[in-house]
Amino acid sequence: MILPPFSRRAFLKTAAGAAVQIAATSPALLARNKAPQGPLMAYVGTFSSPLQDVLPTQVDLPPGNGRGIHLFEVDRATGALTPRGLVEMGTSPSCLAFNAAGTRLYSANETDKTGAAAEGTLSSFAVNPADGQLTLLNTVRSGGAGPTYLSLHPSGRFVFVANYFGGSVAVLPVLPDGSLGEPSDVKNDEGTIGPRTATHAPSGSFAFSGHDRTHAHMILSDPAGKFVLHSDLGLDRIFVSKFDDRAGVLTPNDPPSVSLPPGDGPRHFYFHPKGGWLYSLQEEGSTIVVFEYDAAHGRLSHRQTLSSLPPGFAGSNFCSELMVSADGRFVYAGNRLHDSISVFAVGKNGLLRFIGEEWTRGNYPRSFNFDPTGRFLYSCNQRGDNIAAFRVQQGSGRLVFTGHYTAVGNPSCIVFLDLRHAPAGG
């Protein structure tokens, strides 16, 4: 049989089709096509129990409106939150943090009911990579009462916790399965308590929250993991410690701390993405202090102090959260009672310039956070029992309300996990 002539064009067309078919059935492409396209999840920590034993008033307080850790699916286009579950907890999981892989979630449970020492607790959870649901691994004591903040060492092998009502910080090892071990180190803050009136308080302010005793409020490793910093609101100090990442032990740096103005009350701080600057927010003084950070020696040098509030504000205010945008161009500061988030532009030298503020659409914004893309910011309005979503204007850094509210009792913090990038197993 004589075959018809086979043109070059037909050959190329046939070859191209075969190549497409081979590529379409290649293991790499098949794996990519079958890769899980999971949702973007949000996890909200809440207040669900009072601190009965450590408050100076010794009154019988009602429990918070929260019910534990609330799970939501995030609409990537609009920022809206849809409920996807709840981990019931009566211990006020007020601060949450993921490990770097997104396989484990840790909560600081702001209570004072554990053991003879009336300590708080920390819990660890395994994360289902398909739907983001949580399974409790274990709960351990936090080394002090009222743990209000936790963070992970860059190695992922230790969790740090600040015990606000215990006036202490602790280090807890992360075990091979992601659960937590007993504290490997506990340090109690010591020093002279600051005055009840803040040096930089706005005119007419009666803000007073923590100058009655030591109050460790936040703890965080520097980006290199060499030093660990923590703020004590009652002592008006940020402490700097060297960290032994083998033994899990903190030792005082030289110098061991830096002082903030008396009574101003350092609460939260944040490293600039470039690592050379640190921003500290003072709860009672309503100020932001800019420090230059010497990463080689763990030393802080003051560069600027400015108000967290709009020019001319008078009255009482309590600062809450402080964050830097991922691109390092803007700093955001939360103001409670004024109920706003102020926006500052970052100069080339790290110094700040106030550019505006946005009403949080709710009462007492305890904290806020960006979604993983940085396009949305969510404000946890604690006394308003809601979370409000804002779109971040990429050019100016300003916030625009999306119109989306989410009802959550006493929200304290919000963190995110993108399950499109979650590992296949824990």
MODA-V984023 format. One record per residue. N is the residue number from 1. PHI is phi in radians with two decimals (999 if undefined). OMEGA is omega in whole degrees, 0 to 359 (NA if undefined). D_LAST is the distance of its C-alpha to the last C-alpha in Angstrom with 2 decimals. Layout:
BEGIN
{{N,PHI,OMEGA,D_LAST} {N,PHI,OMEGA,D_LAST}}
END
This chain:
BEGIN
{{1,999,180,62.13} {2,-1.72,180,62.11} {3,-1.38,176,58.87} {4,-1.16,181,59.23} {5,-1.06,184,58.73} {6,-1.93,185,55.10} {7,-1.27,178,55.04} {8,-1.10,180,52.89} {9,-1.12,179,51.48} {10,-1.13,179,50.51} {11,-1.07,182,48.93} {12,-1.13,179,46.81} {13,-1.10,179,45.81} {14,-1.14,180,44.82} {15,-1.12,180,42.94} {16,-1.12,178,41.04} {17,-1.11,179,40.08} {18,-1.12,180,38.90} {19,-1.09,179,36.82} {20,-1.10,181,35.16} {21,-1.15,179,34.50} {22,-1.11,180,33.08} {23,-1.10,183,30.83} {24,-1.16,180,29.68} {25,-1.80,179,28.60} {26,-1.20,181,27.05} {27,-1.00,183,23.48} {28,-1.10,182,22.45} {29,-1.25,178,23.98} {30,-1.05,179,22.80} {31,-1.13,180,19.17} {32,-1.18,180,19.94} {33,-1.15,181,21.77} {34,-1.61,181,19.04} {35,-1.04,182,16.33} {36,-1.11,177,14.96} {37,-1.84,186,17.27} {38,-1.29,182,15.39} {39,-1.38,168,17.30} {40,-1.59,185,17.77} {41,-1.92,173,16.92} {42,-2.12,181,18.80} {43,-2.16,185,18.21} {44,-2.01,173,21.50} {45,-1.52,186,22.20} {46,-2.40,170,25.59} {47,-1.67,182,28.33} {48,-2.27,179,28.79} {49,-2.62,178,30.81} {50,-1.48,170,33.73} {51,-1.59,187,34.16} {52,-1.47,195,37.06} {53,-1.68,188,37.83} {54,-1.96,179,37.76} {55,-1.30,183,39.59} {56,-1.11,181,43.17} {57,-1.30,180,44.66} {58,0.96,178,43.38} {59,-1.65,180,43.60} {60,-1.54,186,41.81} {61,-1.53,175,39.44} {62,-1.28,177,37.95} {63,-1.20,176,34.18} {64,-1.20,182,32.56} {65,-1.43,181,32.11} {66,-1.24,181,28.32} {67,-2.10,181,26.25} {68,2.45,178,22.91} {69,-1.81,181,20.06} {70,-1.68,181,21.09} {71,-1.88,179,18.91} {72,-2.40,169,20.69} {73,-1.71,184,20.47} {74,-1.72,171,22.40} {75,-1.32,186,25.12} {76,-1.15,183,24.83} {77,-1.54,187,28.59} {78,-1.88,183,30.09} {79,1.49,181,27.66} {80,-1.18,180,28.08} {81,-1.94,178,25.49} {82,-2.08,182,24.96} {83,-1.01,179,23.61} {84,-2.33,177,20.40} {85,2.67,182,19.83} {86,-2.68,170,20.46} {87,-1.80,183,19.08} {88,-1.17,178,22.44} {89,-2.56,178,23.10} {90,-1.75,186,26.59} {91,-2.05,177,25.78} {92,0.96,174,25.83} {93,-1.27,192,22.36} {94,-1.51,178,24.34} {95,-2.40,183,22.02} {96,-2.23,177,18.39} {97,-2.68,176,16.25} {98,-1.62,165,12.84} {99,-1.30,187,11.37} {100,-1.08,182,12.20} {101,-1.37,183,8.97} {102,1.31,181,8.89} {103,-1.70,182,5.50} {104,-2.37,175,7.96} {105,-2.07,180,11.55} {106,-2.09,180,14.47} {107,-2.22,170,17.91} {108,-1.64,186,21.33} {109,-1.74,192,23.32} {110,-1.41,181,26.93} {111,-2.29,180,28.73} {112,-2.57,189,31.04} {113,-2.07,188,30.88} {114,-1.77,173,29.01} {115,1.26,182,31.21} {116,-1.14,181,34.78} {117,-1.47,179,34.05} {118,0.92,182,32.93} {119,-1.64,169,29.70} {120,-1.54,182,26.94} {121,-2.41,170,23.26} {122,-2.17,178,19.79} {123,-2.13,175,16.79} {124,-2.08,182,13.03} {125,-2.30,169,10.78} {126,-1.51,182,7.25} {127,-1.86,175,7.40} {128,-1.24,185,7.75} {129,-1.22,181,7.70} {130,-1.48,186,11.02} {131,-2.26,176,13.05} {132,1.38,180,11.63} {133,-1.17,187,12.49} {134,-1.90,173,11.71} {135,-2.18,182,11.42} {136,-1.13,175,13.25} {137,-1.65,176,12.10} {138,-2.90,176,15.48} {139,-2.34,182,18.53} {140,-2.30,179,20.77} {141,-1.22,186,24.12} {142,-1.69,181,24.44} {143,1.56,178,27.58} {144,3.09,182,29.94} {145,-1.46,173,30.94} {146,1.09,177,29.68} {147,-1.10,187,26.59} {148,-1.95,182,26.89} {149,-2.67,173,24.57} {150,-2.47,178,21.42} {151,-2.67,181,19.86} {152,-1.91,172,17.63} {153,-1.18,180,19.21} {154,-0.94,178,18.68} {155,-1.25,183,17.15} {156,1.38,185,14.29} {157,-1.69,179,15.49} {158,-2.50,172,17.74} {159,-1.99,176,18.30} {160,-1.83,180,21.92} {161,-2.42,174,23.70} {162,-1.85,180,27.24} {163,-1.70,189,29.05} {164,-1.10,183,31.75} {165,-1.40,175,33.99} {166,-1.55,181,33.42} {167,1.08,184,34.42} {168,-2.47,171,31.80} {169,-2.19,183,28.65} {170,-2.48,176,26.02} {171,-2.03,178,23.28} {172,-2.17,178,20.29} {173,-1.27,172,18.03} {174,-1.61,183,14.24} {175,-1.37,185,13.37} {176,-0.94,181,11.06} {177,-1.56,180,8.56} {178,1.62,176,8.97} {179,-1.32,184,11.93} {180,-1.87,173,15.39} {181,-1.60,176,18.35} {182,-1.16,182,21.97} {183,-0.94,175,23.69} {184,-1.53,178,24.71} {185,-2.79,174,27.40} {186,-2.34,179,29.32} {187,-2.13,178,32.10} {188,-1.68,180,34.76} {189,-1.23,179,36.51} {190,-2.41,178,40.27} {191,2.66,181,43.15} {192,-1.55,180,45.74} {193,-1.22,181,44.76} {194,-1.29,181,45.74} {195,-1.25,181,48.38} {196,-1.40,177,47.91} {197,-2.01,184,49.17} {198,-1.31,178,47.16} {199,-1.01,185,49.03} {200,-1.87,181,47.91} {201,-1.06,176,47.77} {202,-1.02,178,49.12} {203,-0.99,179,52.70} {204,1.39,183,53.04} {205,-1.38,172,49.53} {206,-2.00,183,48.96} {207,-1.12,175,45.26} {208,-2.56,183,44.36} {209,-2.38,190,40.96} {210,-2.49,180,40.11} {211,-1.67,175,43.09} {212,-2.10,180,43.67} {213,-2.99,177,41.43} {214,-1.25,181,38.49} {215,-2.51,175,35.53} {216,-1.21,189,32.46} {217,-1.96,181,31.02} {218,-2.62,177,28.39} {219,-2.48,185,26.63} {220,-2.75,173,25.05} {221,-1.30,170,24.76} {222,-1.26,186,26.81} {223,-0.99,182,25.08} {224,-1.44,181,25.65} {225,1.38,183,24.25} {226,-1.46,180,27.64} {227,-2.14,177,29.02} {228,-2.14,181,27.83} {229,-1.92,172,30.02} {230,-2.55,181,30.57} {231,-1.75,171,33.26} {232,-2.11,185,35.51} {233,-1.13,182,37.39} {234,-1.22,181,40.09} {235,-1.66,182,40.92} {236,0.96,182,40.88} {237,-2.44,165,38.93} {238,-1.92,181,35.85} {239,-1.57,177,34.93} {240,-2.14,180,33.59} {241,-2.19,168,32.02} {242,-1.36,183,31.11} {243,-2.11,174,27.66} {244,-1.57,185,27.09} {245,-1.45,171,23.47} {246,-1.73,182,23.88} {247,-1.61,183,25.38} {248,1.23,185,23.98} {249,-2.24,177,27.56} {250,-1.76,173,29.53} {251,-2.30,184,33.18} {252,-1.04,175,35.69} {253,-1.39,175,36.34} {254,-2.12,357,39.91} {255,-1.30,185,40.81} {256,-1.41,182,38.40} {257,-2.84,173,38.61} {258,-2.25,183,40.30} {259,-1.60,170,42.42} {260,-1.82,181,42.43} {261,-0.95,184,45.66} {262,-0.96,176,46.63} {263,1.45,184,45.32} {264,-1.24,171,43.20} {265,1.30,177,39.92} {266,-1.06,184,37.01} {267,-1.99,181,33.94} {268,-2.09,177,31.31} {269,-2.49,186,31.25} {270,-2.67,176,29.53} {271,-1.44,172,29.63} {272,-1.22,181,31.01} {273,-0.96,178,28.76} {274,-1.34,173,31.40} {275,1.52,185,30.98} {276,-1.59,182,34.70} {277,-2.31,175,35.16} {278,-2.29,181,33.88} {279,-1.97,181,34.83} {280,-2.05,180,35.39} {281,-1.86,182,36.13} {282,-1.77,189,38.65} {283,-1.16,185,38.39} {284,-1.64,178,42.07} {285,-1.46,182,43.75} {286,0.92,179,42.06} {287,-2.28,167,41.80} {288,-2.02,176,39.52} {289,-1.94,178,40.16} {290,-1.73,176,39.36} {291,-2.00,164,38.79} {292,-1.50,184,38.78} {293,-1.92,176,36.00} {294,-1.58,186,36.80} {295,-1.19,181,33.41} {296,-1.25,185,35.09} {297,-2.08,179,36.60} {298,1.18,184,34.61} {299,-2.00,181,37.76} {300,-1.96,178,38.46} {301,-2.19,183,41.76} {302,-1.14,178,43.00} {303,-2.20,185,43.89} {304,-2.83,170,44.29} {305,-2.29,178,44.39} {306,-2.57,182,44.64} {307,-1.27,174,44.36} {308,-1.48,187,41.26} {309,-1.93,177,43.75} {310,-1.07,179,46.15} {311,-0.98,177,49.53} {312,1.56,181,51.99} {313,-1.12,175,49.60} {314,-2.34,180,51.10} {315,2.16,185,49.72} {316,-1.57,178,46.68} {317,-2.71,174,43.12} {318,-2.12,177,39.85} {319,-1.24,183,37.41} {320,-2.30,188,33.70} {321,-1.81,175,31.10} {322,-2.41,178,31.45} {323,-2.52,175,29.49} {324,-1.99,178,30.28} {325,-1.07,185,29.64} {326,-1.06,179,27.29} {327,-1.46,176,30.41} {328,1.35,185,32.13} {329,-1.55,186,35.17} {330,-2.41,173,35.05} {331,-2.05,181,34.46} {332,-2.10,182,33.97} {333,-2.29,181,35.15} {334,-1.62,180,35.01} {335,-2.17,177,38.21} {336,-1.63,191,38.46} {337,1.47,170,41.87} {338,-1.23,175,42.69} {339,0.95,181,39.54} {340,-2.52,168,38.90} {341,-2.09,180,36.63} {342,-1.54,182,38.75} {343,-2.09,181,38.13} {344,-2.22,174,39.28} {345,-1.51,180,39.71} {346,-1.70,177,38.74} {347,-1.40,181,41.57} {348,-1.09,179,41.46} {349,-1.66,179,42.02} {350,1.52,181,39.23} {351,-1.29,190,41.80} {352,-1.91,175,41.43} {353,-2.37,180,43.70} {354,-1.15,179,43.53} {355,-2.15,177,43.45} {356,2.74,178,42.90} {357,-2.57,182,41.09} {358,-2.32,175,39.69} {359,-1.10,185,40.01} {360,-1.41,180,36.66} {361,1.08,179,38.01} {362,-3.02,187,37.15} {363,-1.56,169,38.09} {364,1.14,180,36.62} {365,-1.18,183,33.72} {366,-1.27,179,31.55} {367,-2.75,175,29.00} {368,-2.67,180,27.96} {369,-2.79,176,25.36} {370,-1.60,169,25.12} {371,-1.24,185,22.84} {372,-1.03,180,20.93} {373,-1.47,184,24.05} {374,1.37,182,26.47} {375,-1.50,180,28.66} {376,-2.22,173,28.28} {377,-2.18,183,28.60} {378,-2.07,180,27.95} {379,-1.78,177,30.15} {380,-1.53,184,29.24} {381,-1.55,193,32.76} {382,-1.00,184,32.52} {383,-1.44,175,35.98} {384,-1.55,180,36.12} {385,0.95,177,33.11} {386,-2.67,172,31.82} {387,-2.07,180,29.76} {388,-1.89,183,31.84} {389,-1.82,180,30.63} {390,-2.21,173,32.56} {391,-1.57,181,32.73} {392,-1.62,176,33.01} {393,-1.30,189,35.99} {394,-1.14,181,34.88} {395,-1.37,186,38.38} {396,-1.78,184,39.50} {397,1.41,182,36.34} {398,-1.24,183,37.94} {399,-1.90,178,36.24} {400,-2.19,181,37.36} {401,-1.11,181,36.51} {402,-1.45,186,34.92} {403,1.61,183,36.38} {404,-1.69,169,33.00} {405,-1.90,173,32.70} {406,-2.25,182,29.89} {407,-1.34,174,30.91} {408,-2.53,179,28.76} {409,-1.22,177,30.43} {410,0.81,179,30.63} {411,-1.17,183,27.79} {412,-2.00,180,26.94} {413,-2.71,178,24.18} {414,-2.44,177,22.09} {415,-2.29,189,18.95} {416,-2.23,175,17.38} {417,-2.51,179,14.24} {418,-1.61,184,14.97} {419,-1.35,172,12.69} {420,-1.14,183,14.84} {421,-1.93,182,13.08} {422,-1.23,176,9.45} {423,-1.18,185,7.25} {424,-1.17,182,7.16} {425,-2.50,183,3.78} {426,-1.54,NA,0.00}}
END
